[in-house]
Amino acid sequence: MKSARNHQAYWAFLGHRLSGLALALFLPAHFYVLAMALDEARLDGFLKLAEMPAMKVGEWGLVLLLTLHMFFGLRLLALELLPWNSPRDARVAWIGWGFAISMATGLVFIAGAI
């Protein structure tokens, strides 16, 4: 019998939950930086920091998390709302395409940031 943790649907579930958690942890920091826009000197200091290569990699990670979360969420909606001959049809289609499109989006973003 195949372990549930080795199943494709488990990895899609885990990717969706972990990317959602990481995005939820990022949001307070994002709102703090947006609040810096009220003080021009603090914002200028942060924008200089944002030009560092490590921050560019972090931005790439954010884009990757957003696209992974979106496509795994669309996979869940498709499983719940669309008529399928079998649930496996939806799992295979959305896991592969969602991951591939997420990686492609991340690569396009990082290529533009460098």
C-alpha positions in Angstrom: 0.0 0.0 0.0 1.3 3.4 -1.0 1.9 5.9 1.9 -0.3 8.9 1.9 2.8 11.2 2.3 4.2 9.9 -1.0 1.1 10.8 -2.9 1.0 13.7 -5.3 -2.0 15.2 -3.7 -0.3 15.3 -0.3 2.6 17.3 -1.8 0.2 19.7 -3.4 -1.7 20.1 -0.1 1.6 20.7 1.7 2.8 23.2 -0.9 -0.4 25.1 -0.7 -0.4 25.3 3.1 3.2 26.2 3.5 3.1 28.9 0.9 0.0 30.3 2.5 1.7 30.3 5.9 4.9 32.0 4.5 2.7 34.7 2.8 0.8 35.3 6.0 4.1 35.8 7.8 5.3 38.2 5.1 2.3 40.4 5.1 3.0 42.3 8.4 6.5 43.2 7.2 5.0 44.3 3.9 2.5 46.6 5.6 5.3 48.0 7.8 7.3 48.9 4.7 4.3 50.5 3.1 3.8 52.6 6.3 7.4 53.8 5.8 6.2 55.7 2.7 4.8 58.3 5.0 8.4 59.2 6.1 10.5 59.9 3.0 13.9 59.5 4.7 13.1 56.1 6.1 11.6 54.9 2.8 14.7 56.0 0.9 16.9 54.1 3.3 14.8 51.0 2.8 14.8 51.3 -1.0 18.6 51.3 -0.9 18.5 48.1 1.1 16.0 46.7 -1.4 18.6 47.0 -4.2 20.9 44.4 -2.6 21.1 41.0 -4.4 19.8 39.1 -1.3 16.7 41.2 -1.4 16.2 40.4 -5.1 16.4 36.7 -4.2 13.8 37.3 -1.5 11.5 39.0 -4.0 11.9 36.1 -6.3 10.9 33.8 -3.4 7.9 35.9 -2.8 6.8 35.7 -6.5 7.3 31.9 -6.4 5.3 31.6 -3.2 2.5 33.6 -4.7 2.3 31.6 -7.9 2.6 28.3 -6.0 -0.2 29.3 -3.7 -2.4 30.5 -6.5 -2.0 27.4 -8.7 -2.4 24.9 -5.8 -5.5 26.8 -4.7 -6.9 26.6 -8.3 -6.2 22.9 -8.2 -8.3 22.6 -5.0 -11.1 24.6 -6.6 -11.0 22.4 -9.7 -11.2 19.3 -7.6 -14.2 20.6 -5.7 -16.2 22.3 -8.5 -15.4 20.7 -11.9 -16.8 17.4 -13.0 -14.1 14.8 -13.4 -14.1 11.2 -14.5 -11.9 10.5 -11.6 -10.2 12.7 -9.0 -6.8 11.5 -10.2 -7.3 13.3 -13.5 -7.5 16.7 -11.7 -4.6 15.9 -9.3 -2.2 15.0 -12.1 -3.2 17.9 -14.4 -3.1 20.7 -11.7 0.0 19.6 -9.8 2.3 19.4 -12.9 1.0 22.5 -14.7 0.8 24.5 -11.5 4.3 23.8 -10.5 5.7 24.3 -14.0 3.9 27.7 -14.4 5.1 28.8 -11.0 8.7 28.0 -11.8 8.5 29.7 -15.1 7.0 32.8 -13.5 9.8 32.8 -10.9 12.5 32.5 -13.6 11.1 35.3 -15.6 10.9 37.5 -12.5 14.5 36.7 -11.4 15.8 37.2 -14.9 14.3 40.7 -14.9 15.6 41.5 -11.4 19.2 40.7 -12.2 
